[in-house]
Amino acid sequence: MNISSPPFVATTRSRRAAQVRAAPAAVTAAVTRGVARWFEDTGFASLTEFKLGNGRRADVVGLNAKGTILMVEVKSTPEDFRGDAKWLEYVPYCDGFSFAVPPHFPWQILPATCGVVIADAHSAAVVREAPRHPLHASRRKALTLRFALAAGQRLGSIVDPRF
């Protein structure tokens, strides 16, 4: 610790350095939690690890009372983003697609055709709105039913886990 620096500056620097070095799985969990909170704060119900009709799993999906379906792919590091092109297969299954990344992520490397959300374990903020492309009515219905079924099954497993 630098003696000339106030203690809170050294503490803040230490926290920031620890966040950057945190294990990618812990960062992903924190960002996912922040996105789920953001969805809730904006009137969306959310599910994580949501299976799509094409067999892919979206990190976080939100559904609101108007039937709008938003999808968020969480990336913890630039390498995580660069090594994963399957996110393109998620876009046809939502009205708007965004990436969610931690505060230290260089979000400018993300495609301009997607939204960007900066998140930590407590909250999230939209840096770039996701372009909207309305789903076809039949796909919206199928996704809404899949969302409802998954939510009901997850709730049921909490109420009665049936090991």
C-alpha positions in Angstrom: 0.0 0.0 0.0 1.3 3.4 -0.9 1.6 5.5 2.3 0.8 8.7 0.4 -2.5 7.4 -0.9 -5.6 7.5 1.3 -6.6 4.0 2.5 -9.8 4.0 0.4 -7.9 4.5 -2.8 -5.7 1.5 -2.1 -8.7 -0.5 -1.2 -10.6 0.5 -4.4 -7.5 -0.4 -6.5 -7.2 -3.7 -4.8 -10.9 -4.5 -5.4 -10.7 -3.5 -9.0 -7.5 -5.7 -9.5 -9.2 -8.6 -7.8 -12.3 -8.3 -10.0 -10.1 -8.3 -13.1 -8.3 -11.4 -11.9 -11.4 -13.2 -10.7 -12.1 -16.6 -12.2 -14.2 -16.4 -15.4 -16.9 -18.6 -13.9 -17.3 -16.2 -11.0 -17.4 -13.2 -13.3 -20.0 -14.9 -15.5 -22.1 -15.8 -12.4 -22.0 -12.2 -11.2 -22.8 -10.7 -14.5 -25.7 -13.1 -15.0 -27.1 -12.2 -11.6 -26.9 -8.5 -12.5 -28.7 -9.0 -15.8 -31.5 -11.0 -14.0 -31.9 -8.1 -11.6 -31.9 -5.6 -14.4 -34.6 -7.6 -16.2 -36.7 -7.7 -13.0 -36.2 -3.9 -12.5 -37.5 -3.2 -16.0 -40.6 -5.4 -15.8 -39.2 -8.6 -17.3 -39.3 -12.1 -15.9 -36.1 -13.9 -16.6 -34.7 -17.4 -17.0 -31.1 -18.4 -17.2 -29.7 -21.3 -19.4 -32.9 -21.2 -21.5 -33.0 -23.9 -24.1 -34.1 -22.7 -27.6 -35.8 -24.6 -30.3 -32.5 -25.0 -32.2 -30.9 -26.8 -29.2 -28.8 -23.8 -28.1 -28.9 -22.5 -24.6 -29.2 -18.7 -24.1 -27.5 -17.4 -21.0 -30.4 -15.1 -19.9 -33.8 -14.6 -21.5 -36.4 -12.0 -20.5 -40.1 -11.9 -21.2 -42.4 -9.0 -20.3 -46.2 -8.6 -20.1 -46.3 -7.3 -23.7 -44.7 -10.5 -24.9 -41.3 -8.9 -25.8 -38.5 -11.5 -25.6 -35.0 -10.2 -25.0 -31.9 -12.4 -25.0 -28.6 -11.7 -23.3 -25.3 -13.6 -23.9 -22.8 -13.2 -21.0 -19.1 -12.8 -21.8 -16.6 -12.6 -19.1 -13.4 -12.0 -21.1 -12.6 -10.8 -24.7 -11.2 -14.3 -25.3 -14.6 -15.8 -24.3 -16.2 -13.5 -26.9 -13.7 -14.2 -29.7 -13.9 -18.0 -29.2 -17.7 -18.2 -29.5 -19.6 -17.5 -32.7 -22.7 -19.5 -31.8 -24.4 -16.3 -30.5 -25.5 -15.6 -34.1 -27.9 -18.6 -33.7 -29.7 -16.9 -30.8 -30.7 -13.7 -32.7 -33.6 -15.3 -34.6 -35.2 -16.3 -31.3 -35.6 -12.9 -29.7 -36.9 -9.4 -30.3 -33.6 -7.9 -29.2 -30.1 -9.4 -28.5 -27.4 -8.0 -26.2 -24.1 -9.0 -24.8 -23.6 -8.5 -21.0 -20.1 -8.0 -19.9 -18.3 -7.0 -16.6 -17.2 -3.4 -16.1 -13.6 -4.1 -17.0 -14.5 -5.6 -20.4 -13.5 -3.6 -23.5 -17.1 -3.5 -24.7 -16.2 -1.6 -27.9 -15.0 -4.9 -29.4 -18.6 -6.2 -29.5 -20.6 -6.1 -32.7 -22.4 -2.8 -33.4 -25.5 -4.9 -34.4 -26.0 -6.0 -30.8 -26.9 -4.3 -27.6 -24.4 -4.0 -24.8 -25.1 -4.3 -21.0 -22.5 -3.7 -18.4 -23.2 -5.7 -15.3 -21.9 -6.8 -11.9 -23.5 -9.0 -9.3 -25.8 -6.1 -8.1 -27.1 -4.3 -11.1 -26.7 -3.6 -14.8 -26.7 -0.6 -17.2 -27.4 -0.5 -20.9 -24.5 1.1 -22.8 -26.0 0.4 -26.2 -29.7 -0.5 -26.9 -30.3 -3.8 -28.7 -31.7 -3.2 -32.2 -35.2 -4.5 -32.3 -36.4 -7.1 -34.9 -39.9 -8.4 -34.1 -40.4 -12.1 -34.0 -42.9 -13.9 -36.2 -46.1 -14.5 -34.3 -45.7 -18.3 -34.4 -42.2 -18.2 -33.1 -43.2 -15.8 -30.3 -46.0 -18.1 -29.3 -43.7 -21.2 -29.2 -41.0 -19.3 -27.2 -43.5 -17.9 -24.8 -44.9 -21.4 -24.2 -41.4 -22.8 -23.8 -40.6 -20.0 -21.3 -43.7 -20.7 -19.3 -43.1 -24.4 -19.2 -39.5 -24.0 -18.2 -40.4 -21.5 -15.4 -43.1 -23.8 -14.1 -40.8 -26.8 -14.1 -38.1 -24.9 -12.3 -40.6 -23.6 -9.7 -42.0 -27.1 -9.2 -38.5 -28.6 -8.6 -38.0 -26.0 -5.9 -41.3 -26.8 -4.2 -40.9 -30.5 -4.5 -37.3 -31.5 -5.5 -37.9 -35.3 -5.8 -34.2 -36.2 -5.6 
